[in-house]
Amino acid sequence: MAQYSAEVDGVFVALADPTRRSVIRRLGRGPTSVGELAAEFPITLPSFMKHVRTLESNGLIRTVKTGRVRTCVLNRERLELLDDWLAEQRRIWEERTDRLERFVTTEEAVEES
C-alpha cells in the first residue's frame, strides 16, 4: 500500500503544474516531439525539459529518441492509477453519506412513531 501511495503522490505532484497538465492534454491527441510540444509554451527548452522529466519519472509519459528527435507518448495506463484512487475515495464517501442518511431517516422514523 505504501508503494501504491507513493505512486499516487508522484502522479498528483506531476499533475499539479498547469504546464504539465497541458502537455498531458496535448499528448492525449497523439505522440508529439519535444520540440513541437515546447513551442506551445512561453518557457525555455531547458525549463520545458524539466517538466518532461517530471512527467516521465512519474510514469505519465514515455519518450523515445530517434536520431535527434525525442518523441513523447502518453502512458494512459498510468492515468488509471488516478481513476482507481478516485473511485476508492468516491466509494468511501458514498458509504459515509449512506450511513448518515440511514441514521437521519431512522431517527426521524423513531421520532414520528
C-alpha positions in Angstrom: 0.0 0.0 0.0 2.9 2.4 0.7 4.3 1.8 -2.8 0.8 2.5 -4.2 0.5 5.7 -2.1 4.0 6.9 -3.3 3.0 6.3 -6.9 -0.3 8.2 -6.5 1.5 11.0 -4.7 4.0 11.3 -7.6 1.3 11.4 -10.2 -0.6 14.1 -8.3 2.6 16.1 -7.9 3.3 15.8 -11.6 -0.2 16.9 -12.5 -0.2 19.8 -10.0 1.6 22.0 -12.6 -0.5 23.6 -15.3 2.2 23.2 -17.9 2.5 19.5 -17.3 -1.3 19.1 -17.4 -1.3 20.9 -20.8 1.4 18.5 -22.0 -0.7 15.5 -20.9 -3.8 17.1 -22.6 -1.8 17.6 -25.8 -0.4 14.1 -25.8 -3.9 12.8 -25.5 -4.3 13.6 -29.2 -1.2 11.6 -30.1 2.6 11.4 -29.8 4.5 14.6 -30.4 8.1 15.6 -30.5 9.6 17.6 -27.6 10.3 20.5 -29.9 6.7 20.7 -31.1 5.4 20.5 -27.5 7.9 23.1 -26.2 6.9 25.5 -29.0 3.5 25.8 -27.4 4.8 27.2 -24.1 6.5 30.5 -23.4 9.4 29.0 -21.5 12.9 28.0 -22.4 13.6 24.5 -23.7 15.7 23.6 -20.6 12.8 24.6 -18.4 10.4 22.7 -20.5 12.6 19.6 -20.3 12.3 19.7 -16.5 8.6 19.3 -17.0 9.1 16.4 -19.4 11.5 14.7 -17.0 8.9 15.1 -14.1 6.2 13.5 -16.2 8.5 10.8 -17.4 9.9 10.0 -13.9 6.3 9.6 -12.6 5.4 7.3 -15.5 2.8 9.6 -17.1 4.7 9.8 -20.4 7.4 7.8 -22.2 10.0 9.4 -24.5 11.6 7.7 -27.5 14.6 9.1 -29.2 15.0 8.6 -32.9 18.1 10.3 -34.3 17.9 13.9 -33.0 14.2 13.8 -32.3 12.8 12.9 -29.0 9.1 12.0 -29.1 6.7 12.0 -26.1 4.0 9.4 -25.8 1.2 9.5 -23.2 1.1 6.5 -20.8 -2.7 6.1 -20.5 -2.3 3.2 -18.1 -0.7 5.4 -15.5 -3.8 7.6 -15.5 -5.8 4.6 -14.5 -3.9 4.8 -11.1 -5.8 8.1 -10.5 -9.1 6.6 -11.6 -8.6 3.8 -9.1 -7.7 6.2 -6.3 -10.6 8.5 -7.1 -13.1 5.5 -7.3 -11.9 4.3 -3.9 -12.4 7.8 -2.4 -15.8 8.1 -4.0 -16.8 4.7 -2.6 -15.7 5.7 0.9 -17.6 8.9 0.9 -20.7 7.3 -0.6 -20.7 4.8 2.2 -20.4 7.5 4.8 -23.2 9.6 3.4 -25.4 6.4 3.1 -24.7 5.7 6.8 -25.5 9.3 7.7 -28.7 9.2 5.6 -29.8 5.9 7.3 -29.0 7.5 10.7 -31.1 10.6 10.0 -34.0 8.8 8.4 -34.1 6.2 11.2 -34.1 8.9 13.9 -36.9 10.7 12.0 -38.9 7.4 11.9 -38.4 6.8 15.6 -39.4 10.4 16.5 -42.6 10.2 14.3 -43.8 7.0 15.9 
